[in-house]
């Protein structure tokens, strides 16, 4: 793929996080009982919830496609930079995280059933696949670029992001609610996407 196309893919990564944040605020505003600190973003797309279809299309679908494009751009840029296998595996795992993010909108929660059956079970599976692939992708990419000129800043960023995701979702942070913890993990991932995309722009000629 030519350099201008890779740069466009990187721009998608820079826009994914801000768009998700705006969508989160926009779709939550009409819901007086929705609390960001306690409620996960997935609740906005739950079956029967007001505006659920629109949220799944924008919050998970559109944002997920932008993330997917960004990870493809990262993979291509790393390949052009002659990155090793570990870095390319990391970028591939990041791409899998993008697919899993989109899948959360395809398989929304069902608040009328238990979380371990029906549509909710598939949503939870997609969520778990997302954070595992996101943390693994950031970590593998970090390990793979440690000796690659121009890409080394992705190492500390990737390690911190992977640690934040795992800490927030597996161990918790203080007394924060589930909504806040999920948002920490999501913010870390979008920050990683943004930083990786910025490096792609810097390392890809016009």
N, C-alpha and C positions, 0 to 999 in steps of 0.2 A: 504494500500500500504506500502511496506517495506521501511525502511529508505534510502537505496541506491538509490531507484527509486525517492524518494522525492528530494534527493540531485541533481540528474540529472535534474529534473524539475527546481530547483533553478538555476542551471548553465545556463539554457535557458534564464532566466530572466536577468542574468548578461550580456549576449551577445546580447540581443535584441536592446538596445540603440546604442551601437557602430556599429552594423550592419546597422541600419537605417541611422545613420550619414554618414557612408561610402557610402551607396547606394545613398543617397541624393547628395553627392558631385560627385560621379561617373556618375550618369545619367544626372546631370545638366551640366557637363563639355562640352559636344559637342554642347550645345545650347547657342550661344553667346548672345542672347537676354533675357535669363532667369536670373532674379535677385532674389537672395535669400531674400533680404530685402522686396521685393514687391510681389513676386509670391508665392502662396501656394504650398506645396509639391504635392498636388493633380493635379496640372497642368502637371506634368511629366507623369501622367497616363491618360491624357485626350484623348478621341477618336481622332485618326488621328495624334496625336503627335508622333514624332520620338522616338522609344524605349518605347512607352506607355505600351505595353503588358508585356515587361520584367520588367518595374518598378512596375506594378501592382502585378506581381508574386513575386518579391523580396521585394520591399519596403513595400507593404501592406500584401501580402500573407505570405511569409516566416517570416518576422518580426512579423506579427500578430500571427502566430502559436507559435513562441517562447514566446511571451507575454502571450498567452493563456496557454501554459504549465506552465509558471511561476506562474500564478494566481492559477492554480490548485494545484501546489506545496504549495503555501501559504495557501490555504484552508485546505489541508491535514495536514500541519504542525500545524496550529492553532487548528484544531480539536484534534490532538494528544496532544497538550498542554492544552487541556480542556478549550479553549477560549470560551467565552460566545456567545450568539446568535448574538449580534451586530457586533462583529468582523467577524463572519462567513458570515453575510450578506454583510459586506464590501468586503470580499474576493470574494463573488459571484458577486457583482456589478463590481468588477475589472475584473472578468472573462467575464462579459457582455461587458465591454469596449474592451477587446481583440477581441471578436467576431465582434463588430462594426468596429474595426480597419480593420479587414480582409474584411468586407463588402464594405469598401471604394474602394478596388481594384476590387471587383466583379461588382460594379456599378460605373464605372468611370464617370468623367465629360464629357460633350459634349460641346466644345467651340463654336459650330455652332448653339446652341439653348440657349434659356433663361435658367437661373439657376433654375427657378421654374417649369420647365416642363421636361418630358422625363427622360433620365438617370441621368442628373444633379440633378434633384429633389431627386432621390433615394440616390445619393451620399451625398447630403447635409443632408438628414435625417440620414444617417449612421454617418456622421461627428458629428452632434449634439448629437446623441445617444452616440457616443464615449466620447465626453468631459463631458457630464453630468454624465455618468456612471463612468468615470475615477475620476472626482472630488468627487462624492458621495462615491465611493469605498474607496478612500484614507481617506476621512473624517470619514466614519463609522468604518473603521478598526482602525483609530487613537483613536476613542472614545472607541472601544471595548477592546483595549489592555492596557489601562492606568493603570490597576492594575495587569497586567500579567507579572510576573518576566521574564526578558530576552527579552521582546518585547516592553518595554516602550518607547524606542527611536523612535519607529514607530509613536508615537503620535505627537511630534512636526513636524516631517518630513511630516506626512500626512496632518496636518493642513496647513503647509506652501505650500505644493504642491496643495492642493485644492484651496487655496487662489490665488496662481499664475495662475492657469488655469482659474478661474472665472474672475480675474482681467484682464488678457490678452485678453480673448475672449469676455467679456461683456463690459468692461470699457475702455480698451486700456491702453497703457503705454507710456506717453509722446507723441511724434510725430512719433512713430514707425509705419512702414507700416504693411499691413496685413500679409505679409510673415514672418516678424520678430515676430509678435504677435503669429502666429500659431506655430512657432518654439519654442517660450518660453513655450507655453502650452505643446507641445510634449516633450521638454527636461525635463520639470518638471515631466511628467508622467513616462518617461523612468528612470529618477533618482529615483523615488519612487519604480518602479519595481526592480531596481538594489539594493536599500537599503533593501527592503523587502526580496529579494532573498538572500542577504547576511545574514540577520537574520535567514532565514530558514536554511542556511548552518551551521550557528553557533549553532543553537538549535536542529539540527537533528544529531543524532549519526551516525558514519560511519558504 
